[in-house]
Amino acid sequence: MPRAARAYVRYVEAVNRAVGRVVMLLIFVMIGILLYASISRTVFDVPISWVMEMGQFLLAAYYLLGGGYSMQINSHVRMDLLYGRLSPRKMAFTDTITSFCLIFYLVVLLMGGISSTRYAITYNQVNYTAWAPLLWPIKTIMTVGIALMLLQAVAFFFKDLARARGEEIE
């Protein structure tokens, strides 16, 4: 594989690894917010209107920003009916073919995310709830997460292509 492809894979995987490990900590923020809401509602009888939406926003950030990292550590679900019986080189060849579908899907998703984020910024879009938070921050985070997963999918394509040719990119 060309040196540029190897450098691309190393850089993208380093970025996704760093982002993924930081984003893992969001689970504790979500737990804290939901615990605070439960205590305030049951002990002090004071319901909080922003908790459910903030939990949803954090969950979206958690799984979208962590998508590239979970892909990198191979923790995505894979249909293994015939795939598990293949040799490592045939698996890599199969993955290069399916990578095109994933990359196409992520490009379309990214285009939609950019369009939606641009709309939210231009029109100061808010969610139609009692809290009415601005939507551009979460839409920006979601678009960044989709972009990171797209970059990781391209890195996987390079790694699988090298593996199908009998090489390895570490």
QUINOR-V536918 format. One record per helix or strand of 2 or more residues. SS is the DSSP state (a for helix, b for strand). FROM is the first residue (numbers start at 1). LEN is the number of residues. If there is no record, write none. Layout:
ss={SS;SS}
from={FROM;FROM}
len={LEN;LEN}
This chain:
ss={a;a;a;a;a;a;a}
from={3;26;51;67;83;88;136}
len={21;17;15;6;3;35;29}
